[in-house]
Amino acid sequence: MKMERRRSFPAVALPLLAVWALVMVVPCFAGDPYAYFDWDVSFITAAPLGVKQQVIGINGQFPGPVVNVTTNWNVVVNVLNDLDEPLLITWNGIQQRKNSWQDGVLGTNCPIPSGWNWTYQFQVKDQIGSFFYFPSTGFQRAAGGYGGVIVNNRDVIAVPFDKPHGDITLFVGDWKALDDGKDLGMPDGVLMNGKGPYRYNKTLVPDGIDYETIHVHPGKTYRFRVHNVGISTSLNFRIQNHNMLLVETEGSYTVQQNYTNLDIHVGQSYSFLVTMDQNASSDYYIVASARFVNESRWSRVTGVAILHYSNSKGKASGPLPDPPNDFYDKSFSMNQARSIRWNLSAGAARPNPQGSFRYGSINVSQVYVLKNKPPAVIDGKRRATLNGISYSPPETPPRLADEYKLKGVYTLDFPSRPLKGAPKIGRSLIDGTYRGFMEIIFQNNDTKMQTYHMDGYAFFVVGYANWHG
């Protein structure tokens, strides 16, 4: 791929997978506004857990800036890579149906070399809601480089709740120095907005750690957009003594219901309305703790921020609010997820109105069962697999190979069912049908929670359950 140092040009990518995905081509209307951003991505020094270390910042910020735009706006982000390694930025949940080559995923985009720049340009067509971006090359996200994306309703479209007094974005996620080729294991901590835990326990939390404080006023209602930007840890999120009214998740308004806590898995984004209805005798804890782990071992990596009322009379103290007690029973988390329902009466942009409400009558043209297992040793290295294949990105991105009619870069023979025999390395892609609907069944045969980034497509979940066999 031809590149020039510090020049801007469009990226090229080919999304590979989707759940009930409808591929569409949508024109970009000249009358829609443009929002321009210039980002310098570089290593900066921060001390999330009290010890100075190198993190990835954007324009000197960690986490990065929030992109705040409105439905149908065109977004232009010029990214200068000042790291000493290649970089790609992907836009989690943004459905780039016109410019699908803007997704920023290794293997479908050329990485931005150190010292070079790249301009992403896409339209947030028919979308609203809360999303985030992150670096997709290797495990760079473990070092930062992430930030939020807010897509507001157009003024002529009503929002299904009163305008909140304020809008608060919270990035929660595990934080760990990674060792190449080894199991991720227990993280060093859980961060909130790039900061470590409040010292709620002098034994578990050392002194001198900077923590996040959210300032609020009594009687006001705030919108909290909470993103799990971590690498591998599912987190339970809760605010002491406060109900969280769920109103939106990743671009879809939900049937509104209150939660005292909610599991947020890696890559997920939820939007809550929280009313400040307590007497503010003291500050309150905001907590994100690991799920499906031995709490006694993991208690030291709990993320804690502070909710501070303007009339608060003292600091938060005492024990943290309890998480769900279901280490040996995952049904609570699954039932909680099943309780979330799409608000079909809300007036909002929707990426796929002709299919999303009538999935029972959709003609599904392709069905894939994607089975993952614990990492396998292939050619001396531990590698993840799907259906027995560990994907190795080709040097030439598939979309670029298509553009220039290059042969032998990849194969279109990804198996629709798990392969038998020893796992292998491959460059096999799913051969999707244009404008077709595809059903993908994810089967987790590992002992750990798995999450998937479905890049660039509209998709919706139609069912899930415990699987035995």
C-alpha positions, 0 to 999 in steps of 0.5 A: 500500500502506498503511503506518504509521510504526514499526508492524509488519504483514505483507509481501506478495509473489509469487514469480515463477520456479522451477526444477522448482518445486512450489507448496505450502500448509503449515499453521503448527502452533501448537506450533512455537516462535517466534524474535523479532528486532528489527533496526535497519538503518542506515548505519555507518562501517567501513573494510573496505579501510583507508579509512573509508566508509559501510556498511549495518549491522544493530544496528550490526553489519557483517555483520549478526547470524546467525539461528540457529533449528531446523527448523519454527520460526517466525521473526519479524523486525521491521525498522526502516529507518533508512537514508535510502532504501527497503529490503527484506530477502530470505531467500536459500534460505528456502522460504516456502511458507506465507507466500510474500509475506514474500520481500522482493523489489522489485516483489513487496513494497512497499519499507520507506520510510526511518524506517518498520518492517516485520515479516517472519514465516515458518516454516522448515518442513521445512528444515535448513542454511546460508542468508543474507539480504541487502537486495534493493533496487538494489545495496544488498547491495554496501554490506552489510546481509547476514547468515547463517541457520542452520537446525538439525536437530530433536533427534530427527533425526540429523545425518550426521556427528559434532557439530563442535567449533565452527560458523564462518560466513564471508561472502566477496564482492567489494566495490566502490563502484558507479557508476550505469549503468556496468559493474561492472568489477574490484572494489576488493577481496574481503572476508571477514566484512566485512574486507579481506585479510591483508597476505600481500604488501606490494606488493599489500596496503597496511598498516593493513587489518583482517583476519579471524582464525579461532581454532581448536584442534589436533585439533578439527573445525569446521564452516565455513559459507561464503556468497558474498554478493558482487555479480558475482564467482565465488570459489575458496575454499581453506584452506592445507594443509587438506582441506574435507569438503563436507557440506551446501549450501543446505539439502541434505546432500551425499555427503561428499567432500574438496576442496582448493578449491571454486568458490563462485559469487554467492549460493551457500552451502556447508558444510564440515567442516575438521579441524585436523590440521596441526602449527601451525608457523605460521598458515594462509591462508584464501583467496577469489580471483576466478575466470575472470579474468586473475589477474595483473590481479586478484591485488590483490583476493584475499581473505585471512583467517588460520586461527590454531591455539591453539598456532601458532608464528608468522604465516602467510607465503610465497605463497598456495595456488594457485587452479585454472589454467583461465582458458581452460577452464571444464570444471574448474569445471563438473566440480567442480560435477557432483561434488556429490551429494545425500545421499539417505540422510541423515535430514533435513527435505526440502522436496519429498520426493515429487518430488525423488527421482523427477524422471524421472517428474515431469509437467512442465507448463511449460517456459521457456528464459530467455536473457540477453544482454549489457546493452542500451541501452533508452531511453538506459540500460543494462539487463539482459534475459531473453528480450528483456524488461527487467523494470520493477517496478510501483509496486503489487506484483503480489501486492497487485494480486491481493489487491485485484483491480487490473487493468493492473498487470502482464501474464501473457505472459512468453515461453517462448522468446526474443523476436525483435527489439529488447529492450524494457521490460515488466512481464511475469510467468510464468503458473505453474500451481498445484501444477505442475512447471515446467522452466526452462532458463537460457541465458547468451549473455553473456561473464560468469558469471550467477547467479539468485536463485530466490526463495521456491521449492523447486527442484533442478538436473537438468543443465547443460553448455556450450552452443554456438550 
